[in-house]
């Protein structure tokens, strides 16, 4: 097969992919339009431009909350993994209990409990900080399981070989465990970041002015924008989460190739 044939094949595959996505878009758009007509809903986006500044402010705050929460949840998740591997039984049990409670209860319940009870008890009145901490505690439990799964997937024989050639624990961690762990968990961590972005919408419960709260306030003052506001909200969340999802899939494919 010549270079020209390879290029033609690649171009054809790209065109097929583009037409496939266009077909999917038309199917979804047609379904939504037919549903709107049957429900007698009129989508008037002309008023959305008036609220562009408020949507932009909510968008920026959502990004800030998500980034800070992701960083803190990575730190917390790593500490929980260390705790579950501790020599002390009470620390292991504490870490395991934290994971089970957080993963076993809804985020909405945790937001109300942590902000209105624990936050009040400890004088935490800053809603932004409270929201970041609550989201970090919630996501940290899931990230700890991702990290723990990555650690457990590394063969114990590698550690035995490293000890046999005289490597210290620090060198084993830096040279053997950490590089493999990063490669194995990054796709799942990237996917979890998309969940952090979506879960941040529940922080509107404590009146943090992120995207969801902005939309609620707009629809409360102008009910005629109810449906269009939530469509704009969905598009803005897709703008944030779709690239992250694509990155996660790309990393998964690359990881499979390397392994």
C-alpha positions as CSV (number, residue, x, y, z in Angstrom):
1,X,0.0,0.0,0.0
2,X,1.4,3.4,-1.1
3,X,1.6,6.6,1.0
4,X,-1.2,8.0,-1.2
5,X,-3.4,5.1,-0.4
6,X,-2.8,5.5,3.3
7,X,-3.6,9.2,3.1
8,X,-6.8,8.5,1.1
9,X,-7.9,5.9,3.6
10,X,-7.3,8.3,6.5
11,X,-9.2,11.1,4.8
12,X,-12.1,8.7,4.1
13,X,-12.2,7.6,7.7
14,X,-12.2,11.2,8.9
15,X,-15.0,12.1,6.5
16,X,-17.0,9.1,7.7
17,X,-16.5,10.1,11.3
18,X,-17.6,13.7,10.6
19,X,-20.8,12.5,8.7
20,X,-21.5,10.1,11.6
21,X,-21.3,12.9,14.2
22,X,-23.5,15.1,12.0
23,X,-26.0,12.3,11.7
24,X,-26.1,11.9,15.5
25,X,-26.5,15.6,16.0
26,X,-29.4,15.7,13.5
27,X,-31.1,12.8,15.2
28,X,-30.8,14.4,18.7
29,X,-31.8,17.8,17.4
30,X,-34.8,16.4,15.6
31,X,-36.0,14.5,18.7
32,X,-35.7,17.7,20.8
33,X,-37.5,19.9,18.3
34,X,-40.4,17.3,17.9
35,X,-40.6,17.0,21.7
36,X,-40.8,20.8,22.1
37,X,-43.5,21.1,19.5
38,X,-45.6,18.4,21.1
39,X,-45.1,19.9,24.5
40,X,-46.1,23.4,23.1
41,X,-42.8,24.9,24.3
42,X,-41.3,27.9,22.6
43,X,-37.6,28.3,22.8
44,X,-36.8,32.0,22.6
45,X,-33.1,32.6,23.0
46,X,-33.3,36.3,22.2
47,X,-33.3,37.2,25.9
48,X,-30.3,35.1,26.8
49,X,-27.8,37.8,25.6
50,X,-29.0,40.1,28.3
51,X,-27.8,37.6,30.9
52,X,-24.4,36.9,29.3
53,X,-22.4,38.6,32.1
54,X,-24.2,36.6,34.8
55,X,-23.6,33.3,33.0
56,X,-20.0,34.2,32.4
57,X,-19.5,34.9,36.1
58,X,-21.2,31.6,37.1
59,X,-19.0,29.8,34.5
60,X,-15.8,31.2,35.9
61,X,-16.8,30.4,39.5
62,X,-17.7,26.8,38.5
63,X,-14.3,26.4,36.9
64,X,-12.6,27.8,40.1
65,X,-14.6,25.5,42.4
66,X,-13.9,22.5,40.2
67,X,-10.1,23.1,40.0
68,X,-9.6,23.8,43.7
69,X,-11.8,20.8,44.6
70,X,-10.0,18.5,42.3
71,X,-6.6,19.5,43.7
72,X,-7.7,19.0,47.3
73,X,-9.5,15.8,46.6
74,X,-6.3,14.4,45.0
75,X,-4.4,15.2,48.2
76,X,-7.2,13.8,50.4
77,X,-7.6,10.7,48.3
78,X,-3.8,10.0,48.5
79,X,-3.8,10.4,52.3
80,X,-6.8,8.0,52.6
81,X,-4.9,5.4,50.5
82,X,-1.9,5.8,52.9
83,X,-4.3,5.5,55.8
84,X,-5.8,2.3,54.5
85,X,-2.3,0.8,54.3
86,X,-1.2,2.0,57.8
87,X,0.1,-0.3,60.4
88,X,-2.4,1.2,62.9
89,X,-5.8,-0.6,62.8
90,X,-7.7,2.5,64.0
91,X,-6.3,4.6,61.1
92,X,-7.1,1.9,58.6
93,X,-10.7,1.6,60.0
94,X,-11.1,5.4,60.0
95,X,-10.1,5.7,56.4
96,X,-12.3,2.8,55.3
97,X,-15.2,4.2,57.2
98,X,-14.8,7.6,55.6
99,X,-14.9,6.0,52.1
100,X,-17.9,3.9,52.9
101,X,-19.9,6.8,54.4
102,X,-19.1,9.3,51.7
103,X,-19.8,6.8,48.8
104,X,-22.9,5.5,50.5
105,X,-24.7,8.8,51.0
106,X,-25.9,11.4,48.5
107,X,-23.9,14.5,47.9
108,X,-26.9,16.7,48.5
109,X,-27.3,15.3,52.0
110,X,-23.6,15.8,52.7
111,X,-23.7,19.5,51.5
112,X,-26.6,20.3,53.9
113,X,-25.1,18.4,56.8
114,X,-21.5,19.8,56.5
115,X,-22.5,23.4,55.8
116,X,-25.4,23.9,58.1
117,X,-24.2,21.8,61.0
118,X,-20.4,21.3,60.9
119,X,-19.7,24.6,59.1
120,X,-21.9,26.5,61.6
121,X,-20.3,24.7,64.6
122,X,-16.8,25.7,63.4
123,X,-17.6,29.2,62.2
124,X,-17.1,28.5,58.5
125,X,-19.2,31.2,56.9
126,X,-17.4,31.6,53.5
127,X,-19.6,29.8,51.1
128,X,-16.9,29.4,48.4
129,X,-14.4,27.8,50.8
130,X,-17.2,25.6,52.3
131,X,-18.3,24.5,48.9
132,X,-14.7,23.6,47.8
133,X,-14.1,21.6,51.1
134,X,-17.4,19.8,50.8
135,X,-16.9,18.8,47.2
136,X,-13.3,17.8,48.0
137,X,-14.4,15.5,50.8
138,X,-17.0,13.9,48.5
139,X,-14.7,13.4,45.5
140,X,-11.7,12.4,47.7
141,X,-13.4,9.1,48.6
142,X,-13.9,8.2,44.9
143,X,-10.4,9.3,44.0
144,X,-8.9,7.2,46.9
145,X,-10.5,4.1,45.3
146,X,-9.0,5.0,41.9
147,X,-5.6,5.4,43.5
148,X,-5.9,2.2,45.6
149,X,-7.0,0.2,42.5
150,X,-4.0,1.5,40.6
151,X,-1.6,0.6,43.5
152,X,-3.2,-2.9,43.7
153,X,-2.8,-3.5,40.0
154,X,1.0,-3.2,40.2
155,X,2.5,-6.7,40.5
156,X,4.0,-7.4,43.9
157,X,6.9,-9.3,42.2
158,X,8.2,-5.9,41.0
159,X,8.6,-4.8,44.6
160,X,10.2,-8.1,45.6
161,X,12.8,-7.7,42.8
162,X,13.4,-4.1,43.8
163,X,14.1,-5.2,47.4
164,X,16.4,-8.0,46.2
165,X,18.6,-5.6,44.4
166,X,18.8,-3.3,47.4
167,X,16.5,-0.4,46.6
168,X,15.2,1.6,49.5
169,X,11.4,2.1,50.0
170,X,11.8,5.7,48.7
171,X,13.6,4.6,45.6
172,X,11.0,1.8,45.0
173,X,8.2,4.4,45.2
174,X,10.0,7.0,43.0
175,X,11.4,4.6,40.4
176,X,8.9,1.8,40.2
177,X,5.5,2.5,41.9
178,X,4.9,6.2,41.1
179,X,5.6,6.1,37.3
180,X,3.3,3.1,36.7
181,X,0.7,4.4,39.1
182,X,0.5,7.8,37.2
183,X,0.1,6.0,33.9
184,X,-2.7,3.7,35.2
185,X,-4.8,6.2,37.1
186,X,-4.6,9.4,35.0
187,X,-7.4,8.3,32.6
188,X,-9.8,7.6,35.5
189,X,-8.7,10.8,37.3
190,X,-9.4,12.8,34.2
191,X,-12.9,11.2,34.0
192,X,-13.4,12.0,37.7
193,X,-12.7,15.7,37.0
194,X,-15.8,15.7,34.7
195,X,-17.8,14.4,37.6
196,X,-16.4,17.2,39.9
197,X,-17.6,19.8,37.4
198,X,-21.1,18.3,37.3
199,X,-21.4,17.7,41.0
200,X,-20.5,21.3,41.6
201,X,-24.0,22.2,40.4
202,X,-25.4,20.9,43.7
203,X,-23.6,23.6,45.6
204,X,-26.4,25.9,44.5
205,X,-28.2,24.4,47.6
206,X,-26.1,26.7,49.8
207,X,-26.5,29.6,47.4
208,X,-23.0,29.6,45.8
209,X,-23.4,31.7,42.7
210,X,-22.1,29.1,40.2
211,X,-23.8,28.2,37.0
212,X,-26.8,26.3,38.5
213,X,-27.5,29.1,41.0
214,X,-27.2,31.7,38.3
215,X,-29.8,29.8,36.2
216,X,-32.1,29.5,39.1
217,X,-32.0,33.2,39.8
218,X,-32.6,34.1,36.2
219,X,-35.6,31.8,35.8
220,X,-37.0,33.1,39.1
221,X,-37.0,36.7,37.9
222,X,-38.0,36.0,34.3
223,X,-40.0,32.8,34.0
224,X,-40.3,33.1,30.2
225,X,-36.6,32.2,30.0
226,X,-37.1,29.0,32.1
227,X,-36.4,26.4,29.3
228,X,-33.9,28.4,27.3
229,X,-31.9,29.2,30.5
230,X,-31.5,25.5,31.3
231,X,-30.5,24.7,27.7
232,X,-27.8,27.3,27.9
233,X,-26.8,25.8,31.3
234,X,-26.5,22.3,29.7
235,X,-24.4,23.7,26.8
236,X,-22.1,25.5,29.2
237,X,-21.6,22.3,31.2
238,X,-20.9,20.4,28.0
239,X,-18.3,23.0,27.1
240,X,-16.5,22.1,30.4
241,X,-17.0,18.4,30.5
242,X,-16.8,17.3,26.9
243,X,-13.0,18.1,26.4
244,X,-12.3,16.4,29.8
245,X,-14.2,13.3,28.6
246,X,-12.3,13.3,25.3
247,X,-9.0,13.6,27.2
248,X,-9.9,10.7,29.4
249,X,-10.8,8.5,26.4
250,X,-7.6,9.5,24.7
251,X,-5.5,8.7,27.8
252,X,-7.3,5.3,28.1
253,X,-6.4,4.4,24.5
254,X,-2.8,5.5,24.9
255,X,-2.5,3.5,28.2
256,X,-3.9,0.4,26.5
257,X,-1.4,0.9,23.7
258,X,1.6,1.3,26.1
259,X,0.6,-1.7,28.1
